[in-house]
Each structure stands twice: as structure tokens, then as C-alpha cells.
Amino acid sequence: MRKTSSDRGAGMPSQRQLRVAEAVRHAIADILARGTSHEPALDGLMLTIPEVRMSPDLKNATVLVMPLGGRDVEATLAALEGARGRLKGMVGRQAGLRFVPELRFRLDTRYDDDNRIDGLLRDPTVRRDIDAAPADGDDDER
């Protein structure tokens, strides 16, 4: 029986999406690391590509990037956007994809989000509410 998108959890990517996303991530990282993009704006660009997210139809790839040290974010995103067409062609050749997705570059804010949430959880007011909440299964009434 063939599984449909409704058989998976809501928003969970398929194995194919994950496989294509990882191939795209590796290709972009390799192109930038080797400096083979032939784009002056990308030469010497130091960044991390922690994740690529594919649309369900595999036509769009959102590439999450973080410049080294979090510096020059706008310039980095502008350079990547400017080289998007060339990178798309290179990714298709390197990853061996028949259909190459459109690339969208976005700043990876997960680390900042994690720090913000951690700070909220350490807030004395929130901590008091967390400590006062009964844990699941801790019903003393029998």
C-alpha cells in the first residue's frame, strides 16, 4: 500500500525530501568550500549550512545559513541571492539531480531562538510556574 502525505505526521518531510535536501546541502557546502562558484562575492565566504528544507513537491529548497561568527549577515545573504542562478546550475550537476529546486537563502536563527527560550525558562517568574505545575501522572488522589 502506498503511503500518502496524510499518512505521515503533520509537517513531517518524506524520506525523498530529506534525501534531496541533504544532497543539495552537501553540494552547496562543497561549492562554497572549494571556491568553485566563480562569483567574486562568494570568494572567501565562511558560513555554515546546517539545514536545507525542501518543499513537498521538491521544487523549492530553503537553505538555512549562518555566517561565521554571525557577522556580515546582510552582505552574505545578498551575495548568495546574487549568485543563486549559478549556484542552482552547479548544485544540479554536482548532486546529480534531474530537476533542480529553486534556492532560497535564509538566516538560521535557531541558536538565537534557543538562547531566548533558555533565558525565558530561567526567568524566576516562569521557573516558579514550572515548579508549581503538577507533573503528568503525579495524581496523589486514588
N, C-alpha and C positions, 0 to 999 in steps of 0.2 A: 504494500500500500504506500502510495506516495504521500510524503508529509507536505503540508502546505504551511504558509506563514502563520496561519491561525493555530496550527498545532504547536508552535514554539511559544515560549513566554513572550509577553508583550515587549516589543522593542529589542528582542534578542537577535543579534545578527546570525545569519546562517553560516555553515562551515565554508561555503563558497565565498561569501562576503569576507570572512576572516582571512581566508587563503589569499584572495586578491589584494586585500588591504595590506597584508604583510609583504607580498611581492612588491607592491607599489612603494611601501616604506623602505624596504631594502634597496630598491633601485634608486630612489631619490637620495637616500643617505650615501650610497656608493658614488653617485654622480657628483654630489657636493664634496665629498671627502677627497675624491681624486682630482677635482677641479676640471672635469671634462665638459662642463656646461658651455664653455666658450662665451660666457657672459661676464664682462668685467665687474659688474655689480655683485656677482656671487663669488668672485675670487677671494679666497681667504676668509670667507664667511664661516664662522664657527657657531653651529647650532645643534640642538638635539631634536630629533624627531621621535617622540615617544609613542605616537599612535597615528594611524590613518583609519578613518571611518568611512566605509563605503555605503552608498545608498542601496536600498534593496534591489534596484534594477542594475546596479553596478555602473551607472553612467556618471556618477559624481563621487569624487574622493575628497574628503575634508582632511587635510594634512595638518596635524597639530604640531607646532614648532615652538621652541624656546631658545632664543639666542643665548650663547654662553654668558653667564653672569647676569642675564636679564637686561643687558644693555642694548641700545640702538634698536629697540623693538620696531618702531615705525619704519626705519630705514630698511630693516631686514625684511619685513612684510612687503614693503614696496618693491624691493629687489626681486623677491620671489614672485610677486604678481607680475612684474615686468618680464620675467623670464618664463612665465607659465607655459606659453606655447612651445618653446624649445624644450623645456623640461618634459612636457607631455609626450613629445615625439621620442625623446631619449628613454623615458620610462617604458614606453611601448616596446621599443627594441630590446632594452635590457631585460625587462620582465617577461618578454615573450607573450604579450597579451594581444589577442586578435582585435579586441575593442578596448581602446584606452580611455579611461574616465577623464572627465574634466577635473582639473585640480583646483582646489580652493585652499588657501593657506590661512590658518587661524592661529592665534597665540594660545598656547597651552597654559591655562590658568589653574590647573588642578592643584598645584603646590600651594599657591596663594589661597585657594578656596579651603584646602585642608588646614592651613595655618589659621585662617579666620574661624573655622568651626572649632578647632582646638582651643583657640582663645575664648570662644563663647562657652565651651564646656568647662573651662577653668574659672569662669566668672563666678564669684561667690553666690550670687543670687540663683544662677542656673544650677550650680552644684548643690545648693540646698534643696531645690526642687527635685533633682535627680535622686539625691539620697533619701528623700522623704517618700518617693514613689514606691509602692509595693512591687516587688518582682513577680513575674508570672509564676504561678504555682506555689506562691507563698501564702496561700489562704490557711490561716490557723483555725478557721471555723470548720468544724466537721460534723 
